[in-house]
Amino acid sequence: MATSKLWSVSGSFTDVLGYIENDEKTFITEEDAVVNVTSGVPLYDSRLIRGINCDPETATAEMRKVKDDYSKNKGVQAYHGYVSFGKQDNLTPVDCLAISERIAREMWGDRFQVVLAVHTNTNTLHCHFVVNSVSFVDGKKAQNNEKNYYALRRTVDRVCKEFGLTETKAYSKEKVPYSDILDRCAEARMEAAGNPIKLAEALERRGLKVLSDNRIVAPDGRRYATTKIGDGFEVKRIEKRDKKAYDEGSKPSVGGSNGPDLGVKRPGLG
């Protein structure tokens, strides 16, 4: 089953690009690079990195130029997300990159710059992507709404089906007790230790999703406001704390990640 998340970045998107392009997370051996390649996607500098409408090596400058050209330098700077694939699909890292690129091109390829990077340092094979918030076509900004959440989910499901991969499971009809939801959230908070990048991953493993309006979706499809689940849980609170720490000269827990948005929401994975 492939899962996907997407959230907005209001801080430095260069930090996020640096995070997803980390050599230790994206490196692949030459032997692995030629095994079971789905679409013949060439690799970037022996790493599992690709650029759409930009060169990964100069992506920061290219994205900034688009923002400068349209005077759109404020607000949301980019969108950071991932697509994660199940072990049962038996994909190679290069397959993951090829399929993820197909998904990203269908979602943003005609209007936005995207950098993709497959991470192989965890037990779950996944591909991160960073999308410029400003279109190089007309300068319009990507929208932050739930409609895009479902657009990305449908795209992921459709592409996975075309490649013969396991599709996303539908919500269970069995009602999940509210006390169980609270317990799962408490466990996720403890596991994430205040790190928003890890929080959604911890929730995902417990069958919970976070939407672009900061609500949690339980396995039975019911939605809960994060503000009512417990102090310290809501992502925006974590972000405000990180901003304060940054202003005071210490490093934020995550490189500038910010709230949900543009579709699938929230971070995750290594």
Secondary structure, DSSP 4 states (H G I P E B T S, - for coil): --EEEEEEE-S-HHHHHHHHT-HHHHB--HHHHTSS-SS-PPPBTTBSEEEESS-GGGHHHHHHHHHHHTT--SS--EEEEEEE--GGG---HHHHHHHHHHHHHHHHTTT--EEEEEE-SSSS-EEEEEEESB-TTT-PBPP-SHHHHHHHHHHHHHHHHHTTPPPPPPPPSSPPPHHHHHHHHHHHHHHHTT-HHHHHHHHHHTT-EE-TTSEEE-TTS-EEEGGGT-TTTSHHHHHHHHHHHHHTTSPPSSSS--SB-SSS------
